[in-house]
Amino acid sequence: MKQKNVILMVVAVGCGLVAAFLTSQMSAKGQVEQVDVVVAAKDLPVGSMITREDLKTAVKTRKVPKDGLPPAYVTNPEDLVDKKLSRPVRTDETFNPQDLTKGGVVTLPEGYDMMAIPLGGAAAVAGFVGPGSRVDVITTRRLGSQIRAFPLLVNMLVVAVDTNIVGSKEGTYPAISSVSFAVKEKEALLLSLARNAGCTLELKLRHPNKNPEADKGYSIDEVIKLLQDDKEKVDVRPTGSDKETRGGGDAQPFKGIDPPTGPVDPPAKAVDPVKPSPVEPVPAPPQIAVVKVLVAKTDVPPNTVLTKDLIAESFEMRELPKDFAADALTDLSEALGKEFKTGVAKNQWVTWSMLGIQGPKPAPQDPFIAPKPPEAGPAPSTAKPVVKRKVHDVAVHTTSGTLIHRYEEVAPGQWKKVAEMSPEQAAREDSKPDAPKAAPGDKKVD
């Protein structure tokens, strides 16, 4: 073989080797490294709780180019079990471990606290507000003849609805009664101020893609001014502020309400007050001593044996004037087993004489011998003088008038009710010459 042909063959082999090398390099560059990661199988709203059952329908595993992955992602589906999403995750989007929190625990942003206000379903956007939603709190305030409506707070994070801190599977809360927000201290004070000022509170659900720059015109200090007028002052004092403030930033002196700019009416002329005429003191009514005694509720016939059941059924304790009920019994337990000799009328109190208890025997006296009548002249009259019985009048005052209850002494220490009459009738009876006179002072008893 000629030398020229050998050289050409060597050159051809070298070109082939170079071409093969370049081809292999180009094929190697076309292969991209891929990683198995866990992504969402469907759109998952914020606050969603991922259970073990949800791993079958809510998540899936797919290969994703490593160069296109975020700095943090989940590769093991077990890491999502019993975790709650603090932000929404779209379909085929990876899960960030920082967006997963342990379920059942309220997660608040740094520097925020939690506050709940009562809100019904209509005021909470018909129940479409849930944990993780962003809302504006709209208020309506009546001041005199004006009605003001304005945003009270904007871009508020809802952390719980009632006692639910995760979103429901239905996505709504039709029986909502309260909503809890992540608030700063001044926002919490403003919510409390609006509620106690009689403002109507409603929620406006914000669009997820609404730009926070739209809230630049909002000022919490201006909102506090809208809650007051010339008659009502409001005051919001964050913790640690030793001066009255109108909210926002450092504490500033509270200057009060600006004075009116219109014409001011001259002050009214002072009028000397009229001195009231002295009022003579009314003398206090005289105090009447009373005593509690047992009074019959029904008529008790004679020869009735006194028992505990009879006391409980037929007697009751009443207050009567001590002047004419001093001999009445207040405790009948000492006379159990005794019989009523004369019986007890209704509304009559009980005395020892009714029960036949013998009193002390009189002291012995010398026998009395009547002198012999004179032989001449008519025999002296043996007729005994008529003794008038004692009576007691008790005045009973009612709403329909005054009624006099007249009691007559039928035996020593034993009284019986004989009549009920008006004060005029009692006066006419007392004016009769043969009528017994009531004891003085009895008509003053109520």
C-alpha positions as CSV (number, residue, x, y, z in Angstrom):
1,M,0.0,0.0,0.0
2,K,1.2,3.3,-0.9
3,Q,2.3,5.7,1.8
4,K,-0.3,8.3,0.6
5,N,-3.2,5.9,1.1
6,V,-2.0,5.0,4.7
7,I,-2.0,8.6,5.6
8,L,-5.5,9.1,4.3
9,M,-6.7,6.1,6.2
10,V,-5.2,7.4,9.5
11,V,-6.9,10.7,9.0
12,A,-10.3,9.2,8.4
13,V,-10.0,7.0,11.5
14,G,-9.1,10.0,13.6
15,C,-12.0,12.0,12.3
16,G,-14.3,9.1,13.1
17,L,-13.1,8.9,16.6
18,V,-13.5,12.7,17.1
19,A,-17.0,12.5,15.8
20,A,-17.9,9.6,18.1
21,F,-16.5,11.5,21.1
22,L,-18.4,14.6,20.2
23,T,-21.6,12.6,19.7
24,S,-21.3,11.0,23.2
25,Q,-20.7,14.3,24.8
26,M,-23.8,15.8,23.2
27,S,-25.9,12.8,24.3
28,A,-24.6,13.2,27.9
29,K,-25.6,16.8,28.0
30,G,-29.2,16.0,26.9
31,Q,-29.9,13.8,30.0
32,V,-31.4,15.9,33.0
33,E,-31.3,14.6,36.6
34,Q,-34.8,14.1,38.0
35,V,-36.0,13.6,41.6
36,D,-39.1,11.9,43.0
37,V,-41.0,14.5,45.0
38,V,-44.5,14.7,46.6
39,V,-46.9,17.1,44.9
40,A,-50.6,18.0,45.4
41,A,-53.0,15.9,43.4
42,K,-55.6,18.7,43.6
43,D,-55.9,22.3,44.9
44,L,-55.7,22.3,48.7
45,P,-56.9,25.4,50.5
46,V,-55.2,26.9,53.4
47,G,-55.9,25.2,56.7
48,S,-56.4,21.8,55.1
49,M,-55.6,18.9,57.4
50,I,-53.9,16.0,55.6
51,T,-54.8,12.6,57.0
52,R,-53.5,9.2,56.1
53,E,-56.6,8.6,54.0
54,D,-55.9,11.9,52.1
55,L,-52.6,10.5,50.9
56,K,-54.5,8.4,48.4
57,T,-56.4,11.3,46.8
58,A,-54.9,14.6,47.8
59,V,-51.2,13.9,47.1
60,K,-49.1,12.0,44.6
61,T,-45.4,11.3,43.7
62,R,-43.9,12.5,40.5
63,K,-40.5,13.0,38.9
64,V,-39.4,16.6,38.7
65,P,-36.1,18.0,37.3
66,K,-33.8,18.7,40.1
67,D,-32.8,22.0,38.7
68,G,-36.4,23.3,38.8
69,L,-37.1,22.4,42.4
70,P,-37.5,25.0,45.2
71,P,-34.9,25.0,48.0
72,A,-37.1,22.9,50.3
73,Y,-39.5,20.2,49.3
74,V,-41.1,16.9,50.7
75,T,-40.0,13.6,49.2
76,N,-41.8,11.2,51.7
77,P,-45.6,11.3,51.8
78,E,-45.5,10.1,55.4
79,D,-44.1,13.5,56.4
80,L,-47.6,15.1,55.5
81,V,-49.7,12.8,57.8
82,D,-51.6,14.9,60.4
83,K,-50.2,18.1,59.1
84,K,-52.1,21.3,58.4
85,L,-51.3,23.7,55.6
86,S,-50.6,27.3,56.5
87,R,-50.9,28.4,52.9
88,P,-52.9,27.1,49.8
89,V,-51.1,24.5,47.5
90,R,-52.1,24.3,43.9
91,T,-52.3,21.1,41.8
92,D,-48.8,19.6,40.9
93,E,-47.2,22.0,43.4
94,T,-44.6,20.7,45.8
95,F,-45.0,21.0,49.6
96,N,-42.7,23.2,51.6
97,P,-41.9,21.8,55.1
98,Q,-42.2,25.3,56.5
99,D,-45.8,25.5,55.4
100,L,-46.7,22.4,57.4
101,T,-47.8,22.6,61.0
102,K,-48.9,20.0,63.5
103,G,-52.7,19.8,63.4
104,G,-54.8,20.9,66.4
105,V,-52.5,23.8,67.4
106,V,-53.2,27.4,66.6
107,T,-50.3,28.9,64.6
108,L,-50.0,32.6,65.0
109,P,-47.5,34.8,63.1
110,E,-44.7,36.3,65.1
111,G,-45.8,39.4,67.0
112,Y,-49.5,38.6,66.8
113,D,-52.1,37.4,69.3
114,M,-55.5,35.8,68.9
115,M,-58.9,37.5,69.5
116,A,-62.4,36.3,68.8
117,I,-65.6,38.3,68.1
118,P,-69.2,36.9,67.8
119,L,-70.3,36.9,64.1
120,G,-73.2,35.0,62.5
121,G,-73.2,33.3,59.2
122,A,-74.5,36.3,57.1
123,A,-71.9,38.7,58.6
124,A,-69.2,36.1,58.0
125,V,-69.8,36.0,54.2
126,A,-72.5,33.2,54.6
127,G,-69.9,30.9,56.2
128,F,-67.3,31.0,53.4
129,V,-64.8,32.5,55.8
130,G,-62.5,29.8,57.2
131,P,-59.1,29.4,58.9
132,G,-56.4,31.0,56.8
133,S,-58.8,33.4,55.0
134,R,-57.9,37.0,54.6
135,V,-60.7,39.4,55.4
136,D,-61.6,43.1,55.9
137,V,-63.7,44.0,58.9
138,I,-66.4,46.5,57.8
139,T,-68.3,48.5,60.4
140,T,-71.3,50.8,60.4
141,R,-71.6,53.5,63.0
142,R,-74.5,55.9,63.7
143,L,-73.5,59.3,65.1
144,G,-76.5,61.5,65.7
145,S,-78.2,61.9,62.3
146,Q,-75.3,60.5,60.4
147,I,-74.5,56.9,59.5
148,R,-70.9,56.1,58.7
149,A,-69.7,52.9,57.0
150,F,-65.9,52.3,56.6
151,P,-63.3,49.5,56.9
152,L,-62.4,49.0,60.5
153,L,-59.5,46.7,59.9
154,V,-58.0,45.4,56.6
155,N,-56.2,42.2,55.5
156,M,-56.9,40.4,58.8
157,L,-55.8,36.7,59.0
158,V,-58.6,34.3,60.2
159,V,-57.0,31.7,62.5
160,A,-60.2,29.9,63.7
161,V,-63.9,29.7,63.1
162,D,-65.8,28.7,66.3
163,T,-63.4,26.0,67.7
164,N,-62.2,24.9,64.2
165,I,-58.6,25.7,63.4
166,V,-58.6,23.7,60.1
167,G,-60.7,24.1,57.0
168,S,-63.7,21.8,56.6
169,K,-64.0,19.3,53.8
170,E,-67.1,21.2,52.5
171,G,-65.2,24.5,52.6
172,T,-67.9,26.4,54.5
173,Y,-69.2,26.9,58.0
174,P,-73.0,27.4,57.8
175,A,-73.5,27.4,61.5
176,I,-70.8,29.9,62.3
177,S,-71.0,31.9,65.6
178,S,-67.6,33.4,66.1
179,V,-64.4,34.2,64.2
180,S,-60.9,34.5,65.6
181,F,-58.3,36.8,64.1
182,A,-54.5,37.2,64.4
183,V,-54.3,40.7,65.8
184,K,-51.8,43.1,67.1
185,E,-52.6,44.9,70.4
186,K,-53.9,48.0,68.9
187,E,-56.1,46.1,66.4
188,A,-57.6,44.1,69.3
189,L,-58.3,47.3,71.3
190,L,-60.0,48.8,68.2
191,L,-62.2,45.7,67.8
192,S,-63.3,45.9,71.4
193,L,-63.9,49.7,71.1
194,A,-66.1,49.2,68.1
195,R,-68.2,46.4,69.7
196,N,-68.8,48.4,72.8
197,A,-69.6,51.6,70.9
198,G,-72.6,49.8,69.2
199,C,-71.0,49.4,65.8
200,T,-72.3,46.7,63.4
201,L,-69.4,44.4,62.3
202,E,-69.3,42.4,59.0
203,L,-66.6,40.6,57.1
204,K,-65.5,41.0,53.5
205,L,-63.6,38.1,52.1
206,R,-60.5,39.3,50.2
207,H,-59.4,37.9,46.8
208,P,-56.4,35.6,47.3
209,N,-54.5,37.6,44.7
210,K,-55.4,41.1,46.0
211,N,-52.3,43.2,46.2
212,P,-51.6,44.5,49.8
213,E,-50.5,47.8,48.1
214,A,-54.3,48.5,47.8
215,D,-54.4,49.1,51.6
216,K,-51.9,52.0,51.5
217,G,-54.7,54.6,52.1
218,Y,-55.8,52.8,55.3
219,S,-54.8,54.4,58.7
220,I,-55.9,53.1,62.0
221,D,-55.6,56.6,63.5
222,E,-58.1,57.9,61.0
223,V,-60.5,55.0,61.8
224,I,-60.4,55.9,65.5
225,K,-61.4,59.5,64.6
226,L,-64.3,58.2,62.6
227,L,-65.7,56.4,65.7
228,Q,-66.1,59.7,67.6
229,D,-68.1,62.9,67.3
230,D,-68.5,66.1,69.3
231,K,-70.4,64.3,72.0
232,E,-68.5,61.0,72.3
233,K,-64.8,60.7,72.8
234,V,-62.9,57.5,72.2
235,D,-59.5,56.4,73.6
236,V,-57.2,53.6,72.6
237,R,-54.3,52.9,75.0
238,P,-51.8,50.2,74.1
239,T,-50.0,48.5,76.9
240,G,-47.1,50.6,78.2
241,S,-48.5,53.9,77.1
242,D,-48.7,56.4,79.9
243,K,-50.5,59.0,77.7
244,E,-53.8,58.9,76.0
245,T,-53.4,58.0,72.3
246,R,-55.5,57.8,69.2
247,G,-53.7,54.7,68.1
248,G,-50.8,53.8,65.9
249,G,-47.1,54.2,66.4
250,D,-45.6,55.8,69.5
251,A,-47.9,57.2,72.2
252,Q,-48.9,60.8,71.4
253,P,-50.9,63.2,73.6
254,F,-54.6,62.9,73.2
255,K,-55.9,66.4,72.4
256,G,-59.6,65.7,72.6
257,I,-62.2,66.9,70.2
258,D,-61.5,69.9,68.1
259,P,-63.7,72.9,69.0
260,P,-66.6,73.8,66.7
261,T,-65.8,76.3,64.0
262,G,-69.3,77.8,63.6
263,P,-70.9,80.6,65.7
264,V,-71.2,79.8,69.3
265,D,-74.4,80.8,71.2
266,P,-73.8,83.1,74.2
267,P,-74.0,81.4,77.5
268,A,-77.5,81.5,79.1
269,K,-78.0,83.9,81.9
270,A,-77.8,82.2,85.3
271,V,-81.0,82.0,87.2
272,D,-81.1,82.0,90.9
273,P,-82.4,78.7,92.1
274,V,-85.7,78.8,93.9
275,K,-85.3,77.8,97.5
276,P,-87.7,75.1,98.4
277,S,-90.0,75.9,101.3
278,P,-89.1,74.0,104.5
279,V,-91.1,70.8,105.0
280,E,-92.1,70.0,108.4
281,P,-91.0,66.5,109.4
282,V,-93.8,63.9,109.6
283,P,-93.9,62.4,113.1
284,A,-93.2,58.7,113.1
285,P,-96.2,56.5,113.9
286,P,-96.3,55.1,117.4
287,Q,-94.8,51.7,117.8
288,I,-97.3,49.0,118.9
289,A,-95.9,46.0,120.7
290,V,-96.9,42.8,119.1
291,V,-96.6,39.1,120.1
292,K,-96.7,36.0,118.0
293,V,-99.6,33.7,119.0
294,L,-101.3,30.6,117.7
295,V,-104.6,31.3,116.0
296,A,-107.2,28.8,114.8
297,K,-107.5,28.6,111.0
298,T,-110.8,26.7,111.3
299,D,-113.4,26.1,114.0
300,V,-112.3,23.5,116.6
301,P,-115.3,21.9,118.3
302,P,-115.5,21.4,122.1
303,N,-114.0,18.2,123.6
304,T,-111.4,18.0,120.8
305,V,-108.1,16.4,121.9
306,L,-105.1,18.5,121.2
307,T,-102.6,16.6,119.1
308,K,-99.6,17.5,116.9
309,D,-101.6,16.8,113.8
310,L,-104.3,19.2,115.0
311,I,-101.8,21.9,115.7
312,A,-100.2,21.5,112.2
313,E,-103.6,21.5,110.4
314,S,-105.8,23.8,112.3
315,F,-103.5,26.5,113.8
316,E,-101.1,29.1,112.4
317,M,-98.8,31.7,114.0
318,R,-99.9,35.3,113.7
319,E,-98.8,38.7,115.1
320,L,-101.3,40.3,117.4
321,P,-101.2,43.4,119.7
322,K,-99.6,42.4,123.0
323,D,-102.1,44.5,125.0
324,F,-105.0,42.1,124.6
325,A,-103.2,38.9,123.4
326,A,-100.8,38.6,126.3
327,D,-102.6,35.6,127.7
328,A,-102.5,33.7,124.4
329,L,-100.4,30.6,124.1
330,T,-97.4,30.6,121.7
331,D,-96.5,26.9,122.2
332,L,-99.2,24.2,122.5
333,S,-96.8,21.3,122.9
334,E,-97.0,21.5,126.7
335,A,-100.8,20.9,126.5
336,L,-100.7,17.9,124.2
337,G,-103.4,15.3,125.2
338,K,-105.7,18.0,126.8
339,E,-109.2,18.6,125.5
340,F,-110.7,21.9,124.5
341,K,-113.6,22.5,126.9
342,T,-115.3,25.3,125.0
343,G,-113.9,24.8,121.5
344,V,-112.0,27.4,119.5
345,A,-113.6,29.7,116.9
346,K,-111.9,30.6,113.6
347,N,-109.3,33.4,114.0
348,Q,-109.4,33.0,117.8
349,W,-106.2,32.4,119.8
350,V,-105.9,29.8,122.5
351,T,-105.6,30.4,126.3
352,W,-105.0,28.1,129.2
353,S,-108.6,28.4,130.3
354,M,-109.9,26.8,127.1
355,L,-107.9,23.7,127.9
356,G,-109.4,23.3,131.4
357,I,-106.1,23.6,133.2
358,Q,-106.9,24.5,136.8
359,G,-105.6,27.7,138.1
360,P,-104.2,28.2,141.7
361,K,-106.8,27.7,144.5
362,P,-107.9,30.9,146.3
363,A,-106.8,31.4,149.9
364,P,-109.2,30.2,152.6
365,Q,-111.5,33.0,154.0
366,D,-113.6,33.3,157.1
367,P,-117.2,32.2,156.6
368,F,-119.6,34.9,156.0
369,I,-122.9,35.0,157.9
370,A,-125.5,37.3,156.5
371,P,-127.2,39.5,159.0
372,K,-130.9,38.8,159.8
373,P,-133.3,41.1,158.1
374,P,-135.2,43.5,160.3
375,E,-138.6,42.3,161.6
376,A,-140.4,45.3,160.2
377,G,-140.4,46.7,156.8
378,P,-140.2,45.1,153.3
379,A,-137.6,42.4,152.6
380,P,-134.5,43.6,150.8
381,S,-134.4,42.8,147.1
382,T,-132.3,39.8,146.2
383,A,-131.8,40.6,142.5
384,K,-128.2,40.7,141.4
385,P,-127.0,43.8,139.5
386,V,-126.3,43.3,135.8
387,V,-122.6,43.3,135.1
388,K,-121.6,44.6,131.7
389,R,-119.1,42.4,129.9
390,K,-115.8,43.8,128.8
391,V,-115.2,44.3,125.1
392,H,-112.1,44.8,122.9
393,D,-112.2,46.4,119.5
394,V,-109.5,45.5,116.9
395,A,-109.2,47.7,113.8
396,V,-108.2,45.9,110.6
397,H,-107.1,48.1,107.8
398,T,-107.4,46.7,104.2
399,T,-107.4,48.1,100.7
400,S,-111.2,48.3,100.8
401,G,-111.4,50.2,104.1
402,T,-111.2,49.8,107.8
403,L,-113.2,47.0,109.6
404,I,-113.7,46.9,113.4
405,H,-113.6,43.3,115.0
406,R,-115.3,43.4,118.4
407,Y,-114.4,40.8,120.9
408,E,-116.4,40.1,124.2
409,E,-115.0,38.5,127.3
410,V,-117.3,35.5,127.9
411,A,-115.1,34.2,130.8
412,P,-112.0,35.4,132.6
413,G,-109.3,35.4,130.1
414,Q,-111.6,34.0,127.4
415,W,-112.6,36.2,124.5
416,K,-115.1,35.6,121.7
417,K,-115.7,37.5,118.5
418,V,-119.2,39.0,118.5
419,A,-119.4,41.4,115.6
420,E,-117.7,43.0,112.6
421,M,-118.7,46.6,111.9
422,S,-117.5,49.8,110.4
423,P,-115.9,52.5,112.5
424,E,-119.2,54.5,112.3
425,Q,-121.3,51.6,113.5
426,A,-118.8,51.0,116.3
427,A,-119.1,54.6,117.4
428,R,-122.9,54.4,117.4
429,E,-122.8,51.2,119.5
430,D,-120.5,52.9,122.0
431,S,-122.8,55.9,122.3
432,K,-125.7,53.9,123.5
433,P,-126.1,54.3,127.3
434,D,-126.5,50.5,128.0
435,A,-123.8,49.4,125.6
436,P,-120.4,48.2,127.0
437,K,-117.6,50.5,126.2
438,A,-114.6,49.3,124.3
439,A,-111.3,49.4,126.1
440,P,-109.5,52.7,125.3
441,G,-106.8,52.5,122.6
442,D,-108.0,49.3,121.0
443,K,-109.2,51.0,117.8
444,K,-105.6,52.1,117.0
445,V,-104.4,48.6,116.4
446,D,-103.9,47.6,112.8
